[in-house]
Amino acid sequence: MANFGKIPFKGLEVEETIDIRKQLGNFLFYSSTDLQGSELGRKIYHSSGEVDLHEEDKKIILEALGRAFPSYVVRQAIIDAMK
């Protein structure tokens, strides 16, 4: 389970919550090479709370993170939120 609308993020001076539903959902929907990845993107984009993630969903997200979010700290915040 992960809530992509409320990812805890530790910046240099403040801790905040970021909403990556639209960015991650769009990225997965438009860049996935199969239906499963595109449907996962749609599910994340339209989510309003926690999203139930299967192991295969997590793999898809992990593979996409480097392309979708070049920033290490943002990627790590997303990975931590999926644990």
SULNOR-V728581 format. One record per backbone hydrogen bond with DSSP energy under -1.0 kcal/mol. NH is the residue of the N-H (numbers start at 1). CO is the residue of the C=O. If there is no record, write none. Layout:
nh = <NH	NH>
co = <CO	CO>
This chain:
nh = <2	6	7	9	11	16	18	20	24	25	26	27	28	29	30	31	32	38	39	40	41	42	43	44	45	46	47	51	58	59	60	61	62	63	64	65	68	69	75	76	77	78	79	80	81	82	83>
co = <51	3	18	16	14	9	7	4	20	21	22	23	24	25	26	27	28	34	35	36	37	38	39	40	41	42	44	2	54	55	56	57	58	59	60	61	64	65	71	72	73	74	75	76	77	78	80>
